[in-house]
Each structure stands twice: as C-alpha cells, then as structure tokens.
Amino acid sequence: MTRGKCGDKAMMSTMPYLYHLCADDFRGDELLPLNLLATRFPDLHDRELRKWVGRESVIRFPVPHLGVIWGDTVNLAALDPARLLEARRRLGVPFSSLLKRSVVHIPVERITSQAAVVYDSRSHWRNSRPDLDGVPEAPPRSDFTPFDPDTYEELTEVPALHLDYLLEQRDAGVPALGFVFVRHVLVAGTVNVSGLARTRLG
C-alpha cells in the first residue's frame, strides 16, 4: 500500500498514521471541520450534515481538554478503514456509505503542532446510538486524553468492542455506523493533507 511522500522505505513501514475518509468531490488541500465547511463550501456542508441526523447534539459537544466543540474539530481515525471494511465482509454486515469513500493516510507529524485530543471511544452515547431513547447525551470525560505524538500508537486490529457492535447491529437488523468504538484523534481546526496518498476502499 502506498503511504505517501514521507521519507525512506524503512521510515514508511514504522511511522504511525492517522486516517480520514474523503468524498470523490473533495476540494482543496485541507480537511475542514464541519462548522468551517459551512462557510467554505455550503453545498458540501449540507450533504455532510445529513450524517448527523438524530445526533445533532454531538456537533455542539464541548470536547474535553480542547476548548472547542465537536463541530470545530477534524476527526482522524487511528485505524485504517480498510480493516473495518474487511471486518464487515467477514461478518456479513452491510457497508456504511462512508466506507465507499477514499482514504487519506496522514503521518502523525502533520498534526504535531496542533491542539488535539485522543478520543478512545469506549462508551455508547448519542454519537453511537442516535436511535435509542435514554442513551447518554455525552461520553465520559475519561474517554478523552491530550494528544501526545510521542506516545500515539496506530491501531492494527479492529477493536473487539467494534466487532461486538457490528454483530449486535446485524442481528437487530439495524444499520451500523462506521467508527463506533474505534479510537480517534480530534484536531482543532484544519488538517493539511497536500501531497498525501489516498487509497480507494472496496
């Protein structure tokens, strides 16, 4: 798999990465938070906002340790989404529409100068269960820790909690969201992805 323009082959094999899904009509060289997308590309914002139906409150959630709300962050996965796709195929779970996009591979060095937190996504809340009554409206603060690029570790396997979630949703006949129980790094502001490799899922 091509990993982008990040130095020699040995470095490319060990350097930790973050991942983001990009639509076919991705514009520019930066990943934009949802709220900034509203002013830069209103048409794209209107489309992306539909993903949040039933969980609109998440966009307004103040992210611990970061000083901004969720809608002002870019969400980067700590796991290559290709592994999520493999898990769905293996378990017979329909693909999320998001998992039909391309993936940009972001070396951790791209965000070392930016404010960010690690979101470990260990708890169900409105973001993961928008269809249920009585689900917590916010995750526990313990799911968030300040981001440290020196200790960040890229996931290499799909978390067991995510696999269990896929099976529960499959057996209940309910669509499964793409990244429930998958660690993310939430970055305040934009993320520069110029010159980075993208791969097509599917």
Buried (B, 14 or more C-beta within 10 A) or exposed (E): EEBBEBEEEEEBEEBBBBBBBBEEEBEEEBBBBBBBBBEEBEEBBEEBBEBBEEBEBBBEBEBBBBEBBBBBBBBBBBBBBBBBBEBBEEEEBEBBEBBBBBBBBBBBEBBEEBBBBBBBBEBBBBBBBBEEEEBEEBBEEEBBBEBEBEEBEBBEEBBEBBBEBBBEBBEEEEBBBBBBBBBBBBBBBBBBBEEBBBBEBE
